């Protein structure tokens, strides 16, 4: 049964993955986000206690 012979299919698999791995990472790494995130201030916001009567 020729379907069980791994020789041509393994070569095709390795060849296709090598092409995929040489073309995709540069395209993905070249992507830039339109909005760069801004850094937030390190000051903690002042919180006040709630003086509600809980009865």
C-alpha positions as CSV (number, residue, x, y, z in Angstrom):
1,X,0.0,0.0,0.0
2,X,1.7,3.2,-1.1
3,X,-0.2,5.4,1.4
4,X,1.8,3.9,4.3
5,X,5.2,4.8,2.7
6,X,6.4,7.8,4.8
7,X,9.3,8.8,2.6
8,X,7.6,11.2,0.2
9,X,5.1,12.6,2.7
10,X,7.7,13.2,5.4
11,X,9.8,15.2,2.9
12,X,6.8,17.2,1.9
13,X,5.9,17.9,5.5
14,X,9.5,19.0,6.4
15,X,9.7,21.2,3.2
16,X,6.3,22.9,3.8
17,X,7.1,23.6,7.5
18,X,10.5,25.0,6.6
19,X,8.8,27.4,4.1
20,X,6.2,28.3,6.7
21,X,8.7,29.0,9.4
22,X,10.9,31.1,7.2
23,X,8.1,33.3,5.9
24,X,5.7,33.8,8.8
25,X,7.9,35.0,11.8
26,X,9.3,38.1,10.0
27,X,5.7,39.1,8.9
28,X,4.4,38.7,12.5
29,X,7.3,40.5,14.1
30,X,7.1,43.4,11.7
31,X,3.5,44.1,12.8
32,X,3.2,47.3,14.8
33,X,0.3,48.3,16.9
34,X,-1.4,51.6,16.0
35,X,-1.7,52.8,19.6
36,X,1.3,52.4,21.9
37,X,0.2,51.9,25.5
38,X,1.1,54.9,27.7
39,X,2.7,54.3,31.1
40,X,0.5,55.1,34.0
41,X,1.6,57.2,37.0
42,X,3.0,55.3,40.0
43,X,1.0,57.5,42.4
44,X,-1.7,55.6,44.3
45,X,-5.1,57.3,44.2
46,X,-6.2,58.6,47.5
47,X,-9.1,56.7,48.9
48,X,-11.3,57.8,51.7
49,X,-13.3,55.6,54.1
50,X,-17.0,55.5,53.7
51,X,-18.8,56.9,56.7
52,X,-22.1,55.3,56.2
53,X,-24.2,54.1,59.1
54,X,-24.6,50.3,58.7
55,X,-27.6,49.6,61.0
